[in-house]
Amino acid sequence: MKSNLSAEIKWFAWSLVIYIIANLLFYSFITIVFKTPKCTISNQTAGISFVEKIAINNMKNLFMYILLAPIMPILYCCDIFITDYNLFSFINNYGLIPCLSKMDKHGILESINIAFYTAISYRLMVYFYKCEYRMKSYLKKMYQFRYHILLSIIMLLISAILEGLLY
């Protein structure tokens, strides 16, 4: 059991490192290729309705990664590009400090959670392409990750609450 937990922790750590490196590479690419786009800070006020919007959006992303795991690399590249483009726009229009102050309340937990569920998605994708009876085996494997997915949902909800109420 201990070696299995150790392997899970190593797998997650590598996923987090890859996520950070991919973000840095995409951000570098965006700063070189694109001009500064104009953006505005959302005038959304903090509150329960904002928490609901954030939670629903983040849940869609999580379930997209879990249910569409066979195309995970495409989802991952699109997700990183969109995230980094938004960060690039915000930093260039408002500066690094305002950007970090908007992200400090929830960004760390949300980034860890994204790395966590993309790692789950990657493992499901690998399993999907390795097994002979794809769909049946895939659903069994997804069931084996049920506690991982539940933990990801809990982290997602905490992050949505922090972002929505403390925005």
N, C-alpha and C positions, 0 to 999 in steps of 0.2 A: 504493500500500500504506500509506503514512504517513497519508494522509487517512482511509483506512478505519479504521486504529487510533485515530486522533484521534476519529472519530465514535463508535467503540465506547466509548472512555473517557468522552466526554461523555454518552453514553446511560447508562452505568453510574453516573456521578456524579449525574445527575438522578434515577435510580432510588433511589439511596441517600438523597438529599434528600427525595424523596417518602415513602420508607419511614419516615424519622425524623419528618417532619411528621405523617404518618398515625398513628404511634404516640403522639405527643404529644397529638394531637386526641382519639384514642380514650381515652387515659389520663385526660385532662381530663374527658371525658364520664363515664367510670366513676366518678371521684371525686365528681362532682356527683350522679349518679343512685343509686349503690349505697351501702349501709351497709357497714361493715367486716366482711367475712366472716372466720370463724375458719379458720385453716389451720395446719398443722404442717410443720415441716421434715422432709423425707424422711429416714428412718433408714437409707437405702441406704448401704452402705459402698463405698468406692472399690475398684475392681478390674476385672478383665477382663469379668466378667459384667455389670457396670454399664456399661462401655464398649459392649458388644454391644447392650444395651437402648437406649442413647442413639443409637447408630449406626443401628439398625433403625428407630427412631422417626423420626429425621431423614431417613433414606433414603425412608421412606414419604411424608414431606412433600415432599421434592424430586421424586419421581416422580409424585406427585399433581399438582404444578404443571406438570410437563412433559407428562404424558399427558392431563391435563384442562385444557389451556391455553385452550380455547374458553370455559370458565367461570371464568377466572382472577380477575375482579373479586370474585366471590362467595367464592372460596377466600381471597383476600387479606383481605377484610373479616372473615371468620370467624377467620382466623389472627391478625390483629392484635387482635381483640377478646379472644380466648382468652389470648394472650400478655400483653396489658395487664391483664386481669382478674387473672391470676396475679401479676403484678408488684404491682398495687394491693393484693392480699391480703397478700402477703409484706411489703411496705413498711409497711402499717398494723399488722401484727401484730408485726413484729420490728424495724422501723426501716430507714432508708435505708442506713446503713453495713453492717449484716449482709447486706442484699440485694446491694449492690455487691460485697462481698467474695466472695459466692457466684458472681457473674457475671464478675468481673474476669479469671479465668483463661481463659475461653472465649467470653464474651459478645460481645466486639468482633469476633472472627473469625466467629462464628456470625451476628451481625447483618449483617456485610458479605456473607456467603454467601447469606443469605436475600434480601437486596436484589438480589444477582447473579442468583439463579435465578428470582426473580419478574420481573426484567427480561427474562430469556430467555422466560419464560412469556408475558409481555405481547407480546413481538415475535411469538411463535408464534400467539397469539390474533389479533393484527391480520392476520397473513398468512393465517390460516385463513379469516377472514371476507372477505378481499379476493380470494382466488383462486377460479377457477371450478370446478376439479376439486379439491374440498376435501381429501379424505382422501389421495389420492396426492400432491398438492402439499405437504400438511402433513407427511407422512412424509419427503419429500425435504428440506423445510426443517429438520425435526428432525435429520436426518442432517447437515445443514450446521452445526448447533450442537453436534455431537458433542464437539468439543474444549472448548467452553464447559461442557458438562455434565460432562465428565470432570474439569475443573478444579474445578467445584462439588463433585463427589463427593470429591475429594482434600481440599478445605477442610473439608467436612463430617466426614470421618474424623479429620482433625487436631483439629477442635473436639471431637468425641466422645471422643477419647483424652484431651485436656486436661480436659474436664469429668469424665469417668469415673475417671481416675486421680488427679486433684488435688482431688476434691470434698471 
